[in-house]
Amino acid sequence: MKITNVDVFTVRVPLKGKFTTSQSSRTHQVSVVIEVSTDEGMVGLGNVDPSPKYSTETPEEIVACLNDALIPAVMHKDPRHIVLRLSDMDRVLQGHYHAKAALEMAFQDLAAKDLGIPVCQLLGGPVCERVSLIPSWIGHMSPEEGANRAAEWVEKGYRTLKIKVGAGVEEDVERIRAIRRAVGPDVHLRLDANEGYTPDEAIKAIQGFAPYHILYCEQPVPREDWDGMARVRKAVDVPIMADEGIVGPKDIVIAAEKGAADIVKVKVMKNGGIYGTGRMIWLAGSLGLKCVLGHGFTLGINSLSEIHLAAALPNVMMPIETTGMLKVVEDIITEPIQIDKGWVKVPMIPGLGATLDREKLLRFQI
């Protein structure tokens, strides 16, 4: 099997309302979708969904990287030899994990289709038949709005909620207080500051959150401030998770050596593809760190890549945070992912289990 063509599309998909964090505010998701064709008539799909200020690559940079460097490096080669193709890409360009993840995802799709198995089977076999999800996270909003949104998600069957903080210590603590009162004591609350605090602010905020039984606080300080993360972790009783600072395996080692995190956040897009993300999950486990998996603005193809990965690796904390399908008005695949009270069945058909909806792809293309 040889790669004969790679089509690259950029799409702008409308979201269900406005989503605001300490990094950005948006009503649309701009994503890159690729389709890899082979000489045997098989097609593999990939998709990455960069976020403003969170991601190290913009959609325009991803497209340029694919067209100018990565696609020529793998053209006319066998996509099923995934490690070799990753090596080809690394030889022509270091970094650029988002762009590499899009191609690697399509290679995983093709390799599994060729064998007639789902991607999770290619990864060693599923350890579960379905995967639990958090709902669409609660962004920066008033305490009353946050409490009402939280109560709605709990009524729909979700038992773990994610709330964005980092807007301001007093404002954040008041919103968490209101949400805890609205949902009662048995719902888990995960908080994400998206680098929004200084270390001193983070300590003050997390100490303020502590009475409301917080599961963890994610990336309270800027990604490069490992010493600040370690100082925050030492000063508070709430577990600390690193996200933006976790790009490659060395970052997991740094987090462990500095005592900067209890948990690390991985994403297929951020960490260069399914293969590389799986290696990082195993590495984290060997260093005594738990892993949370999932990107909050995934379109369907990227969502399925994370669902398959979560189903295959036991060191992934449930629920996962792959929630883009809850945020988009429409997706670009023919059969949207079905969620039942916070659970998704792992697709057990060959490949990732996605087919492009060409009408929607063309309608959202930019």
C-alpha positions in Angstrom: 0.0 0.0 0.0 1.3 3.4 -1.0 0.1 7.0 -0.4 -1.0 8.5 -3.6 -2.7 11.8 -2.5 -3.4 13.9 0.6 -6.1 16.5 0.6 -6.0 19.2 3.2 -9.1 21.2 4.2 -9.6 24.0 6.7 -13.1 24.3 8.2 -14.9 26.8 10.4 -17.6 25.1 12.3 -20.1 27.0 14.5 -20.3 26.3 18.2 -23.4 26.2 20.4 -22.9 29.6 22.0 -19.8 31.5 23.2 -17.0 29.7 25.0 -14.7 31.8 27.2 -11.5 30.9 29.1 -8.6 32.9 30.4 -7.0 32.4 27.0 -9.7 33.1 24.5 -13.4 33.6 23.7 -14.9 32.1 20.5 -18.1 31.1 18.8 -16.5 29.0 16.0 -13.9 26.2 15.8 -11.4 26.5 13.0 -9.9 23.0 12.3 -7.8 21.2 9.8 -9.1 18.0 8.2 -7.0 15.6 6.0 -7.9 12.7 3.7 -5.1 10.3 2.7 -5.7 8.2 -0.4 -3.8 5.1 -1.4 -3.1 3.0 -4.5 -5.4 0.3 -3.1 -8.4 2.6 -3.0 -8.4 2.9 0.8 -8.8 6.3 2.5 -7.6 7.4 5.9 -8.9 10.4 7.9 -7.2 12.8 10.3 -8.3 16.0 12.0 -6.8 18.5 14.5 -8.5 21.4 16.2 -6.1 24.1 17.4 -7.2 26.6 20.1 -6.2 30.2 20.1 -3.4 30.9 22.6 -3.5 27.3 23.9 -2.0 25.7 20.8 1.5 26.3 19.6 0.4 26.1 15.9 -2.4 28.1 14.1 -4.5 26.5 11.4 -2.6 28.4 8.7 0.7 27.1 10.1 -0.6 23.5 10.2 -1.7 23.6 6.6 1.6 25.2 5.4 3.6 22.6 7.4 1.6 19.7 5.9 1.8 20.9 2.3 5.4 22.2 2.3 7.2 19.6 4.4 5.3 16.7 5.9 3.2 15.4 3.0 6.2 15.4 0.6 8.1 13.4 3.2 5.6 10.5 3.3 4.2 10.6 -0.3 4.4 7.2 -2.1 5.3 5.4 1.1 3.4 2.8 3.1 1.1 4.5 5.7 0.8 1.3 7.7 4.4 1.6 8.8 3.5 4.3 11.3 6.8 4.5 13.2 8.8 4.8 10.0 6.4 7.5 8.7 6.8 9.4 12.0 10.6 9.2 11.6 10.3 10.5 8.0 8.4 13.5 9.4 10.8 14.1 12.2 13.7 14.1 9.8 12.3 17.0 7.7 10.9 19.0 10.6 11.2 19.0 14.4 8.2 19.8 16.6 5.0 20.8 14.8 3.1 18.1 16.7 -0.4 19.3 15.6 0.4 18.8 11.9 2.1 15.5 12.5 -0.9 14.3 14.6 -3.2 14.9 11.7 -1.2 12.6 9.3 -0.5 10.0 12.0 -4.2 9.8 12.8 -4.9 9.0 9.2 -2.2 6.4 9.1 -3.7 4.7 12.1 -7.1 4.7 10.4 -5.6 3.1 7.3 -3.6 0.5 9.1 -6.6 -0.6 11.1 -8.9 -0.7 8.1 -6.3 -2.8 6.2 -6.5 -5.4 9.0 -10.3 -5.1 9.3 -10.0 -4.1 13.0 -10.9 -1.0 15.0 -8.0 1.3 16.0 -8.3 0.3 19.7 -7.5 -3.3 18.7 -4.5 -2.0 16.8 -3.3 -0.4 20.1 -3.5 -3.7 22.0 -7.2 -4.2 22.4 -9.9 -2.5 24.4 -9.9 -2.6 28.1 -13.6 -1.3 28.1 -16.5 -1.4 25.8 -17.5 2.3 26.4 -15.9 5.5 27.6 -17.3 8.1 30.0 -17.1 11.8 29.2 -17.3 15.0 31.1 -19.9 17.4 29.6 -19.1 20.6 27.8 -17.1 22.6 30.3 -18.5 25.6 32.2 -16.6 28.8 31.1 -16.2 32.2 32.6 -19.7 33.4 33.5 -21.5 34.7 36.5 -22.0 32.4 39.6 -25.7 32.2 38.9 -25.2 31.2 35.3 -22.5 28.7 36.2 -24.8 27.1 38.9 -27.7 26.8 36.5 -25.4 25.3 33.7 -24.0 22.8 36.2 -27.4 21.8 37.4 -28.5 21.2 33.8 -25.6 18.8 33.1 -26.2 16.9 36.4 -29.8 16.5 35.4 -28.6 14.9 32.1 -26.7 12.3 34.0 -23.2 13.7 34.2 -21.4 13.1 37.5 -18.1 15.0 36.8 -18.0 18.7 35.7 -15.2 20.9 34.5 -15.2 24.6 35.3 -12.9 27.2 33.8 -11.2 29.5 36.4 -8.4 32.0 36.1 -10.6 35.1 35.6 -9.8 36.5 39.1 -9.5 34.8 42.5 -12.6 36.2 44.3 -14.8 35.8 41.2 -13.6 32.3 40.6 -14.1 31.2 44.3 -17.6 32.6 44.3 -18.5 30.8 41.1 -17.2 27.5 42.5 -19.1 28.0 45.7 -22.4 28.6 43.8 -21.8 25.5 41.6 -21.1 23.2 44.6 -24.3 24.4 46.3 -26.2 23.8 43.1 -25.0 20.2 42.4 -24.6 18.9 46.0 -21.7 16.9 47.5 -21.6 13.9 45.2 -20.6 15.5 41.9 -16.9 15.7 41.1 -15.5 19.2 40.2 -12.4 19.6 38.0 -11.1 23.1 37.6 -8.9 24.5 34.8 -7.1 27.9 35.1 -5.5 27.7 31.6 -2.3 29.5 32.9 -4.5 32.3 34.3 -2.8 32.9 37.7 0.5 33.9 39.1 1.8 31.4 41.7 0.6 33.5 44.6 -2.8 34.0 43.0 -3.0 30.3 42.4 -2.3 29.4 46.0 -4.9 31.9 47.2 -7.5 30.7 44.8 -6.9 26.9 45.3 -7.1 27.4 49.1 -10.4 29.2 48.5 -11.6 26.3 46.3 -10.6 23.6 48.8 -13.7 23.7 51.0 -15.8 22.8 48.0 -14.1 19.4 47.5 -12.2 19.9 44.2 -10.9 16.9 42.3 -7.9 18.9 40.9 -6.8 22.2 39.5 -5.4 22.2 36.0 -2.4 24.4 34.9 -2.8 27.2 37.4 0.3 29.1 36.2 2.0 29.7 32.9 3.3 26.5 31.1 7.0 27.4 31.3 6.9 28.1 35.1 7.7 24.6 36.4 9.1 26.0 39.6 5.9 28.0 40.2 3.8 24.9 39.6 5.9 23.0 42.2 5.5 25.8 44.7 1.7 25.8 44.2 1.5 22.1 44.5 3.6 22.1 47.8 1.4 24.9 49.3 -2.1 23.3 48.7 -3.9 20.1 49.4 -5.7 19.9 46.1 -4.0 17.8 43.4 -2.4 19.8 40.6 -2.5 18.9 36.9 -0.1 20.1 34.1 -1.6 20.5 30.6 -0.1 23.3 28.5 3.3 22.4 29.8 3.0 18.8 28.7 4.1 18.5 25.0 6.7 15.7 24.8 7.9 12.9 27.0 10.6 15.1 28.5 7.9 17.4 30.0 6.4 14.5 31.9 9.9 13.7 33.3 10.3 17.4 34.3 6.9 17.4 36.0 7.8 14.3 38.0 11.4 15.4 38.9 10.3 18.9 40.0 7.3 17.6 41.9 5.2 20.0 39.8 2.1 17.9 39.2 0.1 14.9 40.4 -1.6 14.4 37.1 -0.7 15.2 33.5 -3.0 16.1 30.6 -2.4 14.5 27.2 -4.2 15.1 23.9 -3.7 13.3 20.6 -3.4 16.6 18.8 -1.0 18.3 21.3 1.3 15.3 21.6 1.9 14.4 18.0 -0.6 11.6 17.3 -2.1 8.4 18.8 1.2 6.5 19.0 3.2 9.3 20.7 0.3 10.1 23.1 0.1 6.4 24.1 3.8 6.3 24.9 3.4 9.4 27.1 0.5 7.8 29.0 2.7 4.7 29.7 5.6 6.9 30.7 3.5 8.9 33.1 2.2 5.8 34.8 5.8 4.5 35.2 6.6 7.8 37.0 3.6 7.6 39.3 1.6 10.2 37.5 -2.0 9.8 36.5 -3.2 10.9 33.1 -6.3 12.8 31.9 -7.0 12.6 28.2 -9.0 14.8 25.9 -9.2 18.1 24.0 -12.3 20.3 24.5 -12.9 21.3 20.9 -12.5 18.1 18.9 -14.4 17.5 15.7 -15.5 13.9 15.1 -12.4 12.4 13.7 -10.1 13.7 16.4 -12.8 12.8 19.0 -12.8 9.2 17.8 -9.0 9.0 18.0 -9.1 9.9 21.7 -12.0 7.5 22.4 -10.0 4.6 20.9 -6.9 5.6 22.8 -8.8 5.9 26.1 -10.4 2.5 25.5 -7.0 0.8 25.0 -4.9 2.2 28.0 -5.7 1.6 31.6 -3.7 4.7 33.0 -6.3 7.1 31.6 -8.5 8.6 34.2 -12.2 8.5 33.5 -14.1 10.4 32.4 -12.1 11.7 29.5 -12.4 15.3 28.4 -13.1 14.9 24.7 -16.1 17.2 24.5 -16.0 18.9 21.1 -19.0 17.0 19.9 -21.1 18.6 22.6 -20.0 22.1 21.6 -20.4 22.1 17.8 -23.7 22.8 16.0 -22.8 20.3 13.3 -19.9 17.9 12.7 -18.1 17.0 9.5 -18.7 13.2 9.7 -21.7 11.4 8.4 -22.7 9.8 11.7 -22.2 12.1 14.7 -20.9 10.4 17.9 -23.8 9.3 20.1 -23.6 10.1 23.8 -25.9 8.4 26.3 -25.9 10.0 29.8 -22.2 10.8 29.5 -21.1 7.5 27.9 -19.9 6.7 24.4 -19.6 3.2 22.9 -16.2 2.5 21.4 -16.7 1.9 17.7 -15.8 -1.7 16.8 -15.7 -1.3 13.1 -12.5 -1.1 11.0 -10.5 2.1 11.5 -11.5 5.1 13.6 -15.1 4.6 12.6 -15.6 8.0 10.7 -16.7 8.9 7.2 -16.5 12.4 5.9 -19.7 14.2 5.2 -18.7 16.0 2.1 -21.6 18.4 1.9 -20.8 19.7 5.4 -17.1 19.7 4.7 -17.6 22.0 1.7 -20.2 24.1 3.5 -17.8 24.8 6.4 -14.6 25.0 4.3 -12.7 28.3 4.3 
